[in-house]
């Protein structure tokens, strides 16, 4: 069973480890997590396996009047394909809908699993940033800009 809870400053080391596992080409360290969470309107959600209290995934977002930007969503490789990403995404979409926000995020063009998750949730491609993400081999890949209007939900 998975439990979702909001993160706090004490979770920065765990978030950094999860981020490094999920995004090895551009990991954020604990200090970066602290800085992100200290920004106004920023919040995080962590997914924990209740049986062993192990972190399985996370979501970071920042909200401001009228919009919510998903800064990062990652699920450990060993926990993928079990609906955890959808669970995290649904939680932030519910928060956005309650605040009547438009949701924005960027996803790597070469990430079909994430793109399918976001498309299934109704997020639409509204832009493209060529060469946005750096890969460990030195190559670069475009970011797709996605949007979902929750203002009328």
C-alpha positions as CSV (number, residue, x, y, z in Angstrom):
1,X,0.0,0.0,0.0
2,X,1.2,3.5,-0.9
3,X,0.6,6.6,1.2
4,X,1.1,10.1,-0.1
5,X,2.1,13.0,2.2
6,X,3.4,16.5,1.8
7,X,7.1,16.9,2.2
8,X,9.0,19.1,4.6
9,X,12.6,20.4,5.0
10,X,13.5,17.1,6.7
11,X,12.8,15.2,3.5
12,X,15.4,17.0,1.3
13,X,18.0,14.3,1.5
14,X,15.4,11.6,0.5
15,X,14.1,13.8,-2.3
16,X,17.6,14.4,-3.6
17,X,18.2,10.6,-3.6
18,X,15.0,10.0,-5.4
19,X,15.7,12.7,-7.9
20,X,19.2,11.4,-8.6
21,X,17.8,7.9,-9.2
22,X,15.0,9.1,-11.5
23,X,16.9,11.8,-13.3
24,X,20.6,10.7,-13.3
25,X,21.5,13.1,-16.1
26,X,20.6,16.2,-14.0
27,X,20.2,15.3,-10.3
28,X,19.3,17.9,-7.7
29,X,21.2,17.7,-4.5
30,X,19.8,18.2,-1.0
31,X,20.6,21.9,-1.0
32,X,18.9,22.4,-4.3
33,X,15.8,20.7,-2.8
34,X,15.9,23.0,0.2
35,X,16.1,26.1,-2.1
36,X,13.2,24.9,-4.3
37,X,11.0,24.1,-1.3
38,X,11.8,27.5,0.2
39,X,10.4,29.3,-2.8
40,X,6.9,30.8,-2.3
41,X,4.1,28.5,-3.3
42,X,6.3,25.4,-3.7
43,X,5.3,22.1,-2.3
44,X,6.2,18.5,-2.6
45,X,4.4,15.2,-2.2
46,X,6.3,11.9,-1.4
47,X,4.9,8.4,-2.0
48,X,5.9,5.9,0.7
49,X,5.4,2.2,0.8
50,X,3.5,1.8,4.0
51,X,4.8,-1.7,4.7
52,X,8.4,-0.7,4.8
53,X,8.3,3.1,5.0
54,X,10.4,3.2,1.8
55,X,10.1,6.2,-0.5
56,X,8.9,5.2,-4.0
57,X,8.3,8.5,-5.8
58,X,7.8,12.2,-5.5
59,X,6.3,15.3,-7.1
60,X,7.4,18.9,-6.7
61,X,5.2,21.7,-7.8
62,X,4.9,25.5,-7.5
63,X,1.6,27.3,-7.4
64,X,0.8,31.0,-7.9
65,X,-2.5,32.7,-8.5
66,X,-4.1,31.0,-11.5
67,X,-1.4,28.5,-12.3
68,X,0.5,25.4,-10.9
69,X,3.7,24.2,-12.5
70,X,4.9,20.7,-11.9
71,X,8.6,21.0,-11.4
72,X,9.4,17.3,-11.2
73,X,7.7,13.9,-10.9
74,X,9.7,10.8,-10.5
75,X,9.1,7.2,-9.5
76,X,11.9,4.8,-8.6
77,X,12.5,2.3,-11.4
78,X,11.6,-0.7,-9.1
79,X,8.2,0.9,-8.5
80,X,7.2,1.9,-12.0
81,X,4.3,0.6,-14.0
82,X,2.1,0.3,-10.9
83,X,0.1,3.5,-11.1
84,X,2.2,5.5,-8.7
85,X,3.0,8.3,-11.2
86,X,-0.7,8.6,-11.9
87,X,-1.4,8.7,-8.2
88,X,1.0,11.5,-7.7
89,X,-0.2,13.4,-10.7
90,X,-3.9,13.0,-9.7
91,X,-3.1,14.5,-6.3
92,X,-1.5,17.6,-7.8
93,X,-4.3,17.9,-10.4
94,X,-6.9,17.7,-7.6
95,X,-5.0,20.5,-5.7
96,X,-4.9,22.5,-9.0
97,X,-8.6,22.0,-9.7
98,X,-9.5,23.1,-6.1
99,X,-7.6,26.3,-6.7
100,X,-9.0,26.7,-10.3
101,X,-5.4,26.7,-11.7
102,X,-4.0,26.0,-15.1
103,X,-1.3,23.3,-14.8
104,X,2.0,23.5,-16.7
105,X,4.9,21.2,-17.0
106,X,7.8,20.2,-19.3
107,X,8.6,16.6,-20.2
108,X,11.5,15.2,-22.3
109,X,10.4,14.5,-25.8
110,X,12.1,11.0,-25.6
111,X,10.2,9.9,-22.5
112,X,7.2,8.0,-23.9
113,X,6.0,6.7,-20.5
114,X,5.8,10.1,-19.0
115,X,4.2,11.5,-22.2
116,X,1.5,8.8,-22.1
117,X,0.8,9.5,-18.4
118,X,0.3,13.2,-19.0
119,X,-1.7,12.7,-22.2
120,X,-4.0,10.3,-20.4
121,X,-4.6,13.0,-17.7
122,X,-5.6,15.5,-20.4
123,X,-2.4,17.6,-20.6
124,X,-1.9,18.9,-24.1
125,X,1.3,19.9,-25.9
126,X,1.5,23.7,-26.2
127,X,5.1,24.2,-27.1
128,X,8.6,22.7,-27.6
129,X,12.0,23.8,-26.4
130,X,14.7,22.2,-28.6
131,X,17.8,20.9,-26.8
132,X,16.4,21.7,-23.3
133,X,17.5,18.5,-21.5
134,X,21.1,17.4,-21.3
135,X,21.9,13.7,-21.4
136,X,24.8,12.0,-19.8
137,X,26.3,11.2,-23.2
138,X,26.4,14.9,-24.0
139,X,23.4,14.8,-26.3
140,X,20.4,17.1,-25.8
141,X,16.7,16.4,-26.2
142,X,13.8,18.8,-26.6
143,X,11.3,19.5,-23.8
144,X,7.6,19.5,-24.6
145,X,5.6,22.1,-22.8
146,X,2.3,20.8,-21.6
147,X,-0.8,22.5,-20.2
148,X,-4.1,21.6,-18.6
149,X,-6.7,24.2,-17.8
150,X,-8.4,23.3,-14.5
151,X,-9.9,26.8,-14.1
152,X,-13.3,25.5,-15.4
153,X,-13.3,22.2,-13.5
